[in-house]
Amino acid sequence: MNFSLGAVPMKSPFVLAPMAGCTDLPFRLLCREHGADLCYSEMIDCHALISRPQDCLALIRTSPAEQPVAMQLYGNDPNAMGEATAILSELPIACIDINMGCPMEKVIQIGAGAALMKNPRLAEKIVVSVCKNSTKPVTVKIRAGWNQHTITAPEIAKIAESAGVQAIAIHARTWSDGFTGPIDHGILTQVMKSVSIPVIANGDITSHEQGLSLMKKIGCAGVMIGRAALGAPWIFSGTVNQHPSMAYRIKALLRHLALAEIHLSPEPDLSKIRNHAWKYFRGTVNGPAIRKQIDATATYPELRDFIHNLAERIFRQ
Ligand SMILES: Cc1cc2nc3c(=O)[nH]c(=O)nc-3n(C[C@H](O)[C@H](O)[C@H](O)COP(=O)(O)O)c2cc1C
């Protein structure tokens, strides 16, 4: 049986990870169409949401078609995190997430994101404030700890559960590991033992099959996929070949562009959509040549025309 967020059962244990610059509304919708259920937004600065909400419109854009969606907040100030939570609570979303995993300098510097893994007292205040101000289920995305000498995930998971958090996602690396080195399955098991709410495992899952076997191996409630879903939303599907044909890739990319045109006005941001488009050709024979041509496009319509022409050629073959 799939895990639930509060009273809401998930249709799939496969979760799309929050990724700044990537997990906007069109990409979340696309992943959902391929089988993901819970999808996370890009991280949102709690202070920006309170004082410059117009700057956050793109980040909080949602649609009824994408339920259940989680929107993620980051910050270092319990009051501001609470205030921002109250704003997000007004939106038609399923869940609010607290970022305790981001390693970026600008986030760490202010004591937010992964820096909270070395400050359990502040983490507790933030979680309590968010839970108090939320009318939606709250989740927390953590790391294993700050570094190998400060493994705090089980402690912070317990704090979060006591405050009322409904699920924990854990990127099983420390802040000092960044995005490299082995995923620590031991810490996932420790966190699962320390709480009774669902634990979602994250880090280096590169195929649907690998996600299933991790759940089987350690018994986690779900798996969260980030980088491997970029340019490969079919990773969430249990039926699509995980190394699909060029025609299948292009069909998925065309759908991505169509969703971006519907939901991003006046038109999709060229550098962001180019970044997505690139990834659909990862590991393909003609990938390097196609990527070069994608890079050479100077406007969104140019990129769109290039992909449509490419599609015509490939579908004719
Ligand atoms: C481009 C990029 C942006 C990310 N942005 C966020 C973010 O906004 N919030 C967050 O909690 N984690 C963020 N992460 C971390 C991912 O959610 C995930 O924890 C990490 O990539 C490990 O999972 P993976 O191996 O499946 O990619 C980001 C990662 C990448 C690559």
The ligand as a MOL file (V3000), in Angstrom:
LIG
                    3D

  0  0  0     0  0            999 V3000
M  V30 BEGIN CTAB
M  V30 COUNTS 31 33 0 0 0
M  V30 BEGIN ATOM
M  V30 1 C 19.3970 21.6030 -9.9930 0
M  V30 2 C 19.0300 21.1530 -8.6040 0
M  V30 3 C 18.2370 21.9730 -7.8140 0
M  V30 4 C 17.8740 21.5530 -6.5260 0
M  V30 5 N 17.0280 22.3520 -5.7870 0
M  V30 6 C 16.5610 21.9100 -4.5930 0
M  V30 7 C 15.5700 22.6450 -3.8900 0
M  V30 8 O 15.0720 23.6900 -4.3360 0
M  V30 9 N 15.1690 22.1550 -2.6820 0
M  V30 10 C 15.6730 20.9810 -2.1610 0
M  V30 11 O 15.2700 20.5780 -1.0770 0
M  V30 12 N 16.5980 20.2620 -2.8330 0
M  V30 13 C 17.0160 20.6840 -4.0310 0
M  V30 14 N 17.9010 19.9180 -4.7450 0
M  V30 15 C 18.2780 18.5820 -4.2290 0
M  V30 16 C 17.3470 17.4890 -4.7940 0
M  V30 17 O 16.0240 17.6850 -4.3550 0
M  V30 18 C 17.8200 16.0870 -4.3610 0
M  V30 19 O 17.7930 16.0180 -2.9660 0
M  V30 20 C 19.2400 15.7650 -4.8430 0
M  V30 21 O 19.4120 16.1420 -6.1850 0
M  V30 22 C 19.5420 14.2710 -4.6880 0
M  V30 23 O 18.6070 13.4960 -5.3780 0
M  V30 24 P 18.9290 12.8850 -6.8530 0
M  V30 25 O 20.1960 12.1000 -6.7400 0
M  V30 26 O 17.7290 12.0510 -7.1780 0
M  V30 27 O 19.1010 14.0560 -7.7640 0
M  V30 28 C 18.3240 20.3210 -6.0100 0
M  V30 29 C 19.1370 19.5200 -6.8080 0
M  V30 30 C 19.4930 19.9120 -8.0890 0
M  V30 31 C 20.3460 19.0080 -8.9270 0
M  V30 END ATOM
M  V30 BEGIN BOND
M  V30 1 1 1 2
M  V30 2 1 2 3
M  V30 3 2 2 30
M  V30 4 2 3 4
M  V30 5 1 4 5
M  V30 6 1 4 28
M  V30 7 2 5 6
M  V30 8 1 6 7
M  V30 9 1 6 13
M  V30 10 2 7 8
M  V30 11 1 7 9
M  V30 12 1 9 10
M  V30 13 2 10 11
M  V30 14 1 10 12
M  V30 15 2 12 13
M  V30 16 1 13 14
M  V30 17 1 14 15
M  V30 18 1 14 28
M  V30 19 1 15 16
M  V30 20 1 16 17
M  V30 21 1 16 18
M  V30 22 1 18 19
M  V30 23 1 18 20
M  V30 24 1 20 21
M  V30 25 1 20 22
M  V30 26 1 22 23
M  V30 27 1 23 24
M  V30 28 2 24 25
M  V30 29 1 24 26
M  V30 30 1 24 27
M  V30 31 2 28 29
M  V30 32 1 29 30
M  V30 33 1 30 31
M  V30 END BOND
M  V30 END CTAB
M  END
